[in-house]
Amino acid sequence: MRKIVVLGIILFTLAGFLINYSRASAEPDHSAIFTAGQRAYTSDGLAKAMDAQTFIENNRAYVPMRYLALSLGISDENIAWNSSSQSVTLAQGDVTVSAAIGGSTLYVNGQPSTMDVAPVLRDSRAYLPARYIAEAFGYTVDWHQATQSVLIGPPGGLPQPAQGEAAFLPSVGSYENLKELLKNKQAQYEGELDFVTGAVPAQSMAREESKAAPGAAPGGSSDNDYSRTNVQVEGVDEADIVKTDGNYIYQVNKERIVIAEAYPPEGMSVVSTLSYADKAFSPAEIYVDGTYLVVIGRTINYYPPLYKVDTRIMPEMMPPYHYQGENMKAIIYNIEDKANVRQVRELELNGSYVSSRKTGDSLYLIANKNIYYYPGREIDEPKPMYRDSAAGGGFVEIDYPDIKCFPDFAEPSYLIVAGLKLDSPGEAASVSSYLGSGQNIYASTDNLYVAVTSYNYYRGPVVPLREAEIWPSYDTSKTKVYKFGLDDGRLTYKSSGEVPGSILNQFSMDEHNGYFRIATTRGEVWRTDGNTSKNNVYVLDSSLNITGKIEGIAPGEKIYSVRFMGDRAYMVTFKKVDPFFVLDLQDPQNPAILGKLKIPGYSDYLHPYDENHIIGFGKDTVEMGAKEWGGDSMAFYMGMKMAVFDVSDVSNPVEMFREVIGDRGTDSELLHNHKALLFSKDKNLLAFPVRVMEVRSGTDSYGQPWPEYGTFSFQGAYVYNIDLESGFSLKGRITHLAGEDYLKAGNYWYDSEKDVQRILYINNTLYTLSQGMIKANSMGDLTELNKLEIK
């Protein structure tokens, strides 16, 4: 039996050129799409796995020849490799095509024709020009520049982008095809393809113009002046643990939702409690939109074994393990009568909650469902499911032909996206599923972007190190971005793109004037060679093709925070000092660095004060030598730091004001979650929760070569006045802890139901919220007005 080692090159030029050969008696009836940089292709609308990657070299796109032949309907037995003559022969119907490695002659039914490229043999694989091959069998070939894709189809039947967009998304098609795709992906995980690939877990966690919005979430109909959730994009609301409509406060509180009448503060009371303690549902975040309250959380379900037990290994008397599965659920309530809240709808997605967004009365939900794949073992429930009470209420499986496949998906899971209209509770939700995954979400008022990073480490040669051997790895991580259009409660896939490196969080992404911008870090901070970390900004067009870039920013450091604001971006990188970069993005083809400032410390979160001033929240640092233990100098985190940066002179940014809270160990949720910030430029108001650690005078650091950690001294809200004349002026502190709580604390303090989590205002009243209390204080002098204990 002949061993077939046949692979091919896809080669084409933008100018088509026809070859008049005798054709097969049957008309061509297949279509295919091969995209550069991917280990999968589309055949007749189905996703197909490949064991090698399509790539471009010398302006030519190369793909495995065997898969090209299969996409043309040529079976394996009609693909022949002659090792002595180093030639390949393909046959179908009454057409036979052959070509030799290194030669420029193509033979079709024995008739020679000259090609402008010579077939090559690389890594024991033969690469052939696809245009010549496909046209010899009667197919039409074209090139799609936007997606870097080769299109193959019968005459007049080339696959076309959906609705004019570059949306070449094939279908999974069948269970058997799914297994092949997962098998191919697992081979990458196991290093069979020269790379070790993995993806980080999903993180649970917009606009017409890309202006940062201090608080732009749409709210209720109250005439009161009240704060909104601090969101990234004006006009795009984000779920949080606390919301207000100007009269009532809604809070995720343990396994329940507490609705409290808050204004006026003298009459505060709990008017309703939604308890889920006995409902196998755990609330996580909420939205409030006039008439409706949306509660998003997770449910836990128990499923039978994922695969059949091998009784040769496990005795039959041992019961099979039933695994625990997680679903995300959105429960929608009518809250017109706060004392009698009425549930009107549920939507449950089979998977873990990634994130959500709300524009107007349209709600969009994103979930990931892992696929537990074990070669040779049966998968019992590989299909994604959802349940919509507006469409019958029972779980609905999304069948394989309806599951689309992201090209070269980062990890074996399903991404489920759903949209619905809050003011149409009887209208079925729009739900779709994709073989792929998501980690970070960015949304404008028109589009939603799902980003997922695959961490690939190239394994180099073995290097001896202290009598041990290691595999040095080189980070070649890439972030894939999938773009969905938002339209009145429906999500429509538009296009996908890819950039080198990994992103930090949702603030690493932005949309402005039809362009998508993204900041990444690639490499390792600890390396001192050419693979050390470097930071980059990429500008992509509406089809997510890279149009401009800045690469190699701050080698040896990594991104700690990013903020895009219109035609500018601000980036903080860090290792020992804090370089604050000002970037010009006005020309999408030629982004540039305008200026930078190096100062001690770093910023985890950047918030706009106005067009020319940025507030940074992070940590103060001190650089100290470490000769005592044989190391170089290091930067040690100290207290929480705030700074106002003046970027009026873009080439010379200035730190106008700085404020440091506490000593080493001080922390705030704001450094990890932007929703913990309350800011109002008009009211000169800045507030956030913080846990303060302070070094007591006279303590001994025991000769350690690093700064001492502080001991616990405060937890609660820090409230500031802020302006460009005086900077930060501490107005006061509000705590929910009693004196005895501080006495019990000792040196440390761990999470308590009395920890302040959020601060908001209604008119001239400031409210602080913990799990155990809502406290109202006068905004003017912080005098306590009332407090409501939550049992």
N, C-alpha and C positions, 0 to 999 in steps of 0.2 A: 504494500500500500504506500503510495507516494506521500511523503511528508510535505504538506503545503505551508510554505512560509511566504505569504503574499500580502503586501501592504502597498499603499499608493499615495501618490502626491496629488493634491488638487492644485492645478495651475490654470490660470486664466488671465486674460487681459480684458480691460474694460471694453475694448472694441471686439465684438464677436467676430469669429470668422468660421465660415461654413465649409464643410468637407462633403463632397458629393460621393457617398459610398452607397453600395447596395445595402438596403435596410432589412431588418427582420420582417418576416411576413406578418407578424402581429404588431399592432401599433403600441408604442410605449405607453404604459399606464401607471407609472410610479412617480413619486416626487420625493425630494430629499433636500435637507438643509444641513450644511456643515459650517460651523462657526469657529473661528480662530480662538485658540486658548481653551477649548473645551474637550472633555473626554466623553462626550455624548453627542448624538446627532438626531435629527428628525427624519423619520422615514414614513411616508404616507400619514403624516400627522401624529405619529407615535414617537415617544422618546426611546432611543436605543443606546445601550451602553457600548463604550469602546474601551479597549485596554491600552490606548495610547492617546496622546493629546494632539488635537489639531493645533498647528502653529504656523506663523508667518516668518519667512526668511527670504531676504532679497526681494521683497515685495511679492512674494508668492505664498499662497496658503497651502499647507500640506496636511493631509489626513490619511489614516490607514487605508490602503487600497482594498483590502478585503471588505471593509464596511461600505466603501463606495460601490463595489461590485454587488454586494447584497442589496444596497439601496436601489440598484437598477433592476433588481429581480433576478440576478445571476446567482444560481445556487452554488454551494461549496464544491460540488463535484465537477462544476464547469469552470473552476478556477485552478489553473495548473502552473506550477513553478518548475522550471528546468534549471537545476543547479549547475550543470556543465556549461550551458550556454548563457546562464544568468539572464533568462528571459521569462516573461509571464505571458500566459495565453488565457483569454476569456472567451466564452462561447455562450450564445443565446439564440435560439431559433436558427436562422440560416446565416447568422453573422458570427464571424470569428475574428478576434482582435488580438494582436500580439506585438510586443515591443521588448527590446533588450536593454539592459542596464548600460548606460554610457553611450547609447546610440541615439540618433535623432530621427530614426525612421519608424513609422508606425505602419503595420501591415493590417489591412482590413480585407478579409477573404483573399489574402495573398497579394493584394494590390498595395504597393508602397506609397507612402506620403511622408513629406518632410515636416517634422515638428521643430519649433524654435527653442526647445529645451530638451536636454538629455535626461532620461530616467536615471535615478541614482539608487544605490544600495546603502542603507545606513542602519547600523545596529541590527544587521541581518534582516532588514525589511526593505522591500522594493517600493519605490515611490514613483508614480506615473502621473502624467498630466491629465487631470480629470476632464477638462473641456474636450480634449480629443477623444477620450474614451467614451464619454457620455454621448457626444454627437455622433460617434461612429455607430452607436446603437439607436440612433434616432431621437435622442433627447435634446432639449434646449437647455442652455446653461447661461446663467447671469450672475452678477456680483452685486451684493447689497452693501454699500459702503458704510451705512450707519451702524450696522451690526457686525461688520466684517464677516459676512456670511456668503457662502457659495449656494446658489439656488439651482436646483436641477428638477426638471419636470418635462412632461410630454409637450409637444408643440402647442402653444397657446394655453398651457396649463401650469405655468410656473407658480409655485406657492407665493402668495402675496401677503404683505404686512396687513394686520387687522386695522381697519379704519384709518389707513394712512400712517399708522404708527409702526415702529419697529417691534412688533409684538409677536415674534416667532416663538410661541409656546406650544410644544407638543403635548400630547396626552400620555398618561401612564398606560392606559389601554386595557391591561389585563393583569391578573395576579401573577402569572408566569413572567410577564415582562417586568413587573415590579421587582420580583426576586432577582432578575438579572441586573437591574439597575442598582439594587442594594448590594448585590454580590460585588459588583464593580467598585462601588464606593468603599466597601469593607476592605477590598484589596489595597486601596490607597491608605486606609487606616493602618493596615498591617505592614506597610512598607514594601509591598510587592512592586510598586511602581516608582521606586527611587525616592519617594517622598513619604514622610509621616504626616498625616493630615488630621486635624481635629478642629472642633469649633467650641467656643466657650458657651456655658449655659445661657439660656435666655434670661434676660434681666426683666424682672417684674417692675416692673416699675409699679407764621403761617398767615398766611396773610397775602394780600394783593401786593403790598410792599414789604420788604424784609426789615422793618423797623422792630427793634426789641420793644416789648410791651410790658411795663411793670405789673399791670394787673388788668387784663383785658377780657376776662371770662364773662360771657353774657350771664346775666342774673335774672332775678325775679322782677316783679313790677312795682316794688316798693318805691315810695317817693323819698325815702331816707337816703342819705349819702353813706355808702358802705364800701368796704374793701372787697376785692375779688382775689381769687387764687393767683399767685404769681406764676404767669405762664410764659412760654418762650415766644409765642407769636400772637400778635393782636388778631382777635377774631376766631381763635382756635382754643377752646377750653380744654383743660386737663383735669382728670379726676384727682381728688385729694381726700384726706381723712376728715376734713372739716369744710363746710360751705355755709354761707349765709345768704339770705335774700333781702336783708335789710330790716327784717322784723324777727325772724327765727334763725336759730343756729342748728345745723344738722351735723352730727358727729358720729363717726365710726368709733364705737366704744366697746371694746372687748368683742363679745359675740352678739352685738346688738347695734342698732342705730338709735341714737337719742335725738329727739326733736324738742328743742327748748325755746320758749318764747323769751327773747332776749331784750327787746326794746319796748318800753323804756326799762332801764336797768333795775329800777326799784321794784318792778313786778316780775322779775325773772322766775320762771317755773318750767318744769318738764311737762310737756303737754301730751307726748306720745313716745312710746318705746317699741321698736320692732325687734323682737328677740329671735335669735336663730339657734339658741343653745341646744334644742332637741330636733333640729331640722337638717343636720349634716351639711350645713352651709356656713362658711366663714367669710364675713364681709371684709373687704380690703379697702375700697375706695368708693366715692360717691360723686354724682353730679346733681345739681339742682337747677331746674329750668322752668321757672314759673309754676305751671300746674304739676310738673312731674319731678319725682325723685328717682334717680337711677342708682341702684346699689350693685356694685360689681364685687364678686368674690369667687370662692372656689368651693366645689363639692368634692367629696371623696366617695369613690365607688369601688366595689370589690369585684374582680373579674376572675373567671376560671383560668387555669394555666395557659400560658402563651403557646405552649407546644405540648405534644403528647409525651408522657413519661416513658423512657426506655426501661422496661422492667428488668432488663439484663443488668442494669446499673442500680436502679431503685426498685426495691420489692413492691409488689402491688399493694401489700397491706399498708404501705406508707401513703397517706393522703397527699395528693399533689398540692403544691403551694398555690394559693390564690393570691394574686398580686393586687396591690392597691393602686388605683388609677385616679387621676385628678382631672376634673373638668372645670372650666370657668363658666360662671353664670352671671347674667345681668337680670336683675329683677326691677321692674318699673312700677312705680306707685303713683296714684293720683293723690296729691296732697292739698287739694283745695280746702278740705276740712282737716286741719292738722290733728284734731282729736280723734278723727276716724279715718285714718289713712287706708286707702283701698288699693290692693294690688290689681294691676290691669294687664300685666304681661310678663313673660319670662322668655329669655333666649339663652340656651346653654350650648356651649361649644366643647367638643371632646378634645381637651388638651389643657395645658397650663396657660395662664394669663401672661401675655407679653406687655401690652399697653392698650390704650384707647385714646380717642380724641372726639370732640364734639364741635361741630360748626352749626350755628343756628339750632334748629331742632333735629339735626341729623347726628346720629351716634354711630361711631365706627369702632369695632372691636377686633383685636388681633390675638390669636392663640397659637401655641405650638403643641403638636402631639407627637411624642416620640414613637418611632417604630422599632420594636424590639425584634431584631432580625438575627437569627441563628442559622447558619447554613445547614441544610439537611434536616431542619426541624420545622414542623408545620407552624405557621403563624395563624392563630385562631381568629384574631380580630384586627386585620391590618387596615381596614377602611376607616377614614375619619367619619365622625357622626356629629349631628347637631339636633337640637330640639327647640322648636319655636311654637309657643302656645298660640300664636296667631295663625298657625298652619296645621292645626290638628293636635299638637301637644306631644306626640310620640317621637322617639328618636328616629332620625332619617339617616341612612347611610349614603355617603357620597360615593358613587360607583366609580370604578377605575377609568372608564372612558371619560368621566367628567372631572377627573383629577388631572390638572396640568402639571407639567414638570419644569421646574426652573433648570436652565442649562447648568451642568456641573454643580449641582446643589451642594451646599457646604456640609450638611450632616443628614443622616437618615431620619427625617421627621416630616410631618405635614405642617405647613403653615395654613391656618384657617383664618380667613378675613370675612367680616360680616358688617353689614350696615343696615340701619333701620331709621324710620321716621318716628319721633316721639309723639307727634300730634296725629299719627295714623296707627293707633294700637291694633287695629284689625288687619293691617296690611302685612303680608309676609315679608320677612327679612331677606335681604340679598346675601347669600352665603356661598363662598367658593373656597376650594382647597387646592394647594400646590405642594408637590413633592419638593421640600426645601424647608427653610426655617427662617426665623427672624430674631434679632436681639435688641436692636434699638430702633425707635420710631421717630420720624420727623414729619410734621404735617404743615402745609400752608392751607389757605382757604380752598385751594383748587386741587392739590395733590398730596398724597401720602407716600412717604418713602420708608421702606423696610430695609435695614442694613444688617448684614451678618458677616462676621469675620471668620475666615478659616485660617488657623495657625499652622503653617507648613514649615517644617524644619528639615532642611537638606542635610543628609547625613554624610559627613565627609570621612576621610580616611581615619583609621584608628591611630590614636596618639598616646604614647606611654606617658603616664603622669603619676609620679610617686608610687611606682610599682603596680599601678592599676591601669587599665585601659578604658578609654572613654570614646564615645562618638561625638566629636565636635559638631554642633548644629548651627545652621545659618538660617535666620528668620527670613522666610519669603512669604509672610502672611499677606493676604489680600482681603479686601472688604468688598463684598458684592452688594449692590443696591438695586432694589426692585421698586419701580415707580407705579403707583396706582392713581388713577383719576378719581376725584370725589365729585359725585353728582347727585345731590338730593337723596342721600341715604344709600347710594350704590357705589361700589368700588369696581373700577375697570382697570385691569392690567394694561399698562402702556409700554414699558420698556425696561431694560436692565442695563447696568453698567458695572464696572469693576475698577478699583484703584488699588495701588500697592499700599500695604500697611494696615494697621488696626486703628479703630476710632475709640475715643474715650467715652462719649455718651451722646445724648441727643443734640447737645450744643455744638458737637463737631460737624453738624450738617445745617444747611440753610438753602433757601430758594429765593432768588431775587431777579426780577426782570427776565424771567424765562430760563435762567441758568441755575444750576444746582452746584453748591460749593461744599467741599468736605475736607476736613483736616485729619491727617493720620500720622502715626508714628511707626517706623519700621526699623528693625534691628534691636539690639540688646544694650541696655545702659551699661552693663558691666563689662562689655567688650571694649578693647582698646585698639582693635584693628579696623579694617575697612567695613566690618559688619557691626560697628557700633551703632547705637540708635541715631536716627535722623528723623526730622519732622517735615511734613509736606502739606501743601494746600493745593487741591485740584479744583478746577472749574470745568463743569460738564454742561453740554448743551441739553436741549429738551429731550433728545433721544439717549441721553446719558453717555455720550462720547466725550472724551477729554478734549477740551479746546485750549486750556492753558494750565500752567502749573508753576509752583515754586517748590523745589526739592532741596533737601540737605540743610534745613534750618536747624541751628543749635545742635551740632553733632555731640553725642555723648549724653544728651538730655532727652527727656520725654515730655509730652504735652500734659499739663496739669489742668488747663482750662482754655476755652475758646469762646469768643462771642463774635458773631457776624452782625454787622449793622450797616445795611445799605451797601454802599460802595467800598466800605472798609471792613476789616476784620482785626480782632485783637487776640493775641495768643500769648499764653504764659507757658514757658518750659522751665524745667528745674532739674538740678542735681545738687549743686551747692549754693548757687545764687539764683535769683528770679529774673530771667530776661523777659521783659514785657515788650512784645513786638507789635508794631503798627503796620498793617498790610493794606496795600491799595489793590482793589478788585474792580476798579471802574472799567478797565479794558479786559474782557473775559479771556482774550487771547494772550495777554501779557500782564498777569498779576505781578506785583513787586513788593518788596519790603521798603517801607517809607522811613522807619526809624525804630529805635529800640532803647530800652532803659534797663540797666542791671542794678538790682537792689537786693538786700537780704530778704529771705522769706519767699513765699509763693502764694498764688491765688488759686483756690479750688473752683471758685465761681466768680464770673464777671457779670456785673449788672449795670445797665446804662443809667447814668444820672441825667444827662442830656446829650446833645449831638457831639459835644467835644469833651465830655467828662465821663469816666468809667469808675465804678466802685468795685474794688476787688476784695473778696473774702477768702481767707486762707489761714496759713500759719506763719508765725515769725520763726526764724531759724538762726542758729549760731554755728559758725564753722570752727571746729576745734581739731587740733592735732590728735593723732592716735598712735604716737610712737611707742607708747607703753606696751601695746600689743601688736606691734609690727605693721601697722597699717598707715595709710595716708590720712590726710585731714578729711573730716566728714562734716556734713551739715546735720544738726540735730533739731528736731521739731521742738518748738517752744509753745508760747501761748497763741491764742487766736488773734489774727491780725486783720485789720481793715485798712484800706488805703483808697484815696481818691486820686486817680490819674488824670492829668490835664493833657489832652492830645490836640490842643488848638494848633500847636506847631507840630505837625505830624513827624517831622524829622528829628524832633527833640522832645519826646514825651517826658513829663515831669510828675513825680509823686508829690502832690500838693499837701496832702494830709495823711497821717497814719495814726492808728490807734491799736494798742495791744491789750488784750484781755487775759488776765491770769498768767500762769506759768505752764511748764511742760505737763501735758496731760489734759489741758483744757480742750473741750470739743463742743461742736454744735452740729445739729442735724442739717443746718444750712450748708455746711461744707460737703454734704453728701446728697442733699435734696433741696433744690431751689424753691420748692413750694413752702418751705419753712420761713421764707422771708416776707416781711411786711414792709413795703416802701411806698411812700407818697411824696413826690417832689413838691406838690402844691402845699402839703401840710408840714413840710420839712421833717418828715417822720421816717424813722428807721427802727425796726424792732425785729428780734429773732430769739429763739430759745438757745440757752447755752448752759453747759455744765462747767463750772470754774474750778480749777485746781491751782493752789497757791503754795509756794515754798515758804514755810514758816521761818521767821528770822531766828538765827542762831542754830539752825539744824546743820548737821554734819553730812557732807556728801561722801564720807568714808574714803576719800582719796580716789574716787572713780574718775576716769578720764572722760566722762560725759556728764551733762547737766543732770541735776536731780529732778525727779518727778515731784510735782506738787501734791498736796493733800486736799481732799474735797472741802470746798468752802461755800459753794452756792449752786443751785439749779433753779432756773426760771427764765424770765424774759429780761433782756437788756433793751432799754428804750432810749433812743437817741433823737436829738434834733440834729439835722444835717443841712448845711448850706455851703456855698462856695466862699463865704467870708470867714466863717469860724471853723469849718470842717465838722468833726464829730463832737457833739456836746452831750454827755451822758445826762439824760433827764432823770433817770431812776431805774430801779430794778423791781420786778414783781415776782414773787415766789408763791407757790402753793404749799411749800413745806412749812411745818410749824417748828418752833424752837426745839421741841423734843426730837424731831426728825434729824436736825443737825447734830444734836448731842449723840444720837444713836449711830450716826453715819461713820464716825471714826475717820480713818484716812481715805476711805474710798466710798463711792456711791454708785449703786447700780440702778438700773431702770426701776421706776416706781410708778404706781398709778397717780402719784402727785406730781410727776414730772410735766412741766409745761411743754406742750407739743406745737401749738400754733397760737398766733396772735392775730386778731382782726379788729376792725373798728366799725361802729355804726354811729354816724353823726359825730359827736364829741366824746363818745365813750369807747374806751379801749377794753377789749375782752381777751383774756388769756384762758386757754383751755388745756386741761389735763384729763386723764381718764376718770379722775375723782372729783373734778370741780370745774365750774366756769366762774371766773372772777371778773367783775366789772370795775374799772377805774376811770376816773376823770382823765381825759387826754391832756388837759391843761397842766395839772400838777400831780397827776397819778394818785390822787386821793381815792381810797377804796370806797366804792359806792354800794356794792352788794356782792354777795357770793352765793352760788348755788351748788350745793353738794350733790353729787350723782352717786346714788347707791347701786 
